[in-house]
Amino acid sequence: MSMEFVIHIGERAVMTTLLIAGPLLIIALVVGLVISIFQATTQIQEQTLAFIPKIVAVLIALVIFGPWMLTEIVSFTENIFMNLDKFVG
């Protein structure tokens, strides 16, 4: 197993992680920004107001993006197992 192969696998693992986590993080960011703007304009400073919409938005996004995320994870895992013979030698 060469150093380039290990770096390639590590790079692919990091990219897959970012690709899978990206949509959920972006949705949480956008919802948090909208709630913050709403709180600033109405001067409502309730801390729990920011958490509930974010949780609901992320859960809805998880339902929407879940099958795609699972497909990406399974594809990465299949690729690892297909190249298992390269790990030993």
C-alpha positions as CSV (number, residue, x, y, z in Angstrom):
1,M,0.0,0.0,0.0
2,S,1.6,3.2,-1.2
3,M,1.5,6.6,0.5
4,E,-0.3,8.0,-2.5
5,F,-3.1,5.4,-2.2
6,V,-3.6,6.2,1.5
7,I,-3.7,9.9,0.8
8,H,-6.2,9.3,-2.0
9,I,-8.5,7.3,0.3
10,G,-8.2,9.9,3.0
11,E,-8.9,12.7,0.6
12,R,-11.9,10.9,-0.8
13,A,-13.2,10.2,2.8
14,V,-13.0,13.9,3.7
15,M,-14.7,15.0,0.5
16,T,-17.5,12.4,1.0
17,T,-18.0,13.7,4.5
18,L,-18.1,17.3,3.4
19,L,-20.5,16.4,0.6
20,I,-22.8,14.5,2.8
21,A,-22.8,17.1,5.7
22,G,-22.9,20.1,3.4
23,P,-26.6,20.4,2.6
24,L,-27.7,20.0,6.2
25,L,-25.2,22.5,7.5
26,I,-26.2,25.0,4.8
27,I,-29.9,24.7,5.6
28,A,-29.1,25.1,9.4
29,L,-27.1,28.2,8.5
30,V,-29.8,29.8,6.4
31,V,-32.5,29.1,8.9
32,G,-30.3,30.4,11.7
33,L,-29.7,33.6,9.7
34,V,-33.3,34.1,9.0
35,I,-34.3,33.6,12.6
36,S,-31.5,36.0,13.7
37,I,-32.7,38.7,11.4
38,F,-36.3,38.1,12.7
39,Q,-35.1,38.4,16.3
40,A,-33.1,41.5,15.5
41,T,-36.0,43.3,13.8
42,T,-38.6,42.3,16.4
43,Q,-36.3,42.6,19.4
44,I,-37.4,39.2,20.6
45,Q,-34.4,37.7,22.4
46,E,-35.8,34.3,23.2
47,Q,-33.0,31.7,23.0
48,T,-35.2,28.7,22.3
49,L,-36.7,30.5,19.2
50,A,-33.5,29.8,17.3
51,F,-33.3,26.1,18.1
52,I,-36.7,24.7,17.2
53,P,-36.9,26.0,13.6
54,K,-33.3,24.7,13.0
55,I,-34.1,21.3,14.3
56,V,-37.3,21.1,12.2
57,A,-35.5,22.3,9.1
58,V,-32.6,19.9,9.5
59,L,-35.0,17.0,10.1
60,I,-37.0,17.9,7.0
61,A,-33.7,18.2,5.0
62,L,-32.7,14.8,6.3
63,V,-35.9,13.3,5.0
64,I,-35.3,15.0,1.6
65,F,-31.6,14.4,1.3
66,G,-31.5,11.1,3.2
67,P,-31.7,8.7,0.3
68,W,-29.0,10.6,-1.6
69,M,-26.7,10.7,1.5
70,L,-27.2,7.0,2.0
71,T,-26.3,6.3,-1.7
72,E,-23.1,8.3,-1.4
73,I,-22.1,6.5,1.8
74,V,-22.8,3.1,0.3
75,S,-20.9,4.0,-2.9
76,F,-17.9,5.1,-0.9
77,T,-18.0,1.9,1.2
78,E,-18.4,-0.3,-1.8
79,N,-15.4,1.4,-3.3
80,I,-13.3,0.7,-0.2
81,F,-14.4,-3.0,-0.2
82,M,-13.7,-3.4,-3.9
83,N,-10.2,-2.1,-3.4
84,L,-9.5,-4.2,-0.3
85,D,-6.9,-6.2,-2.0
86,K,-4.8,-3.0,-2.5
87,F,-4.7,-2.5,1.3
88,V,-3.0,-5.8,2.0
89,G,-0.3,-5.8,-0.6
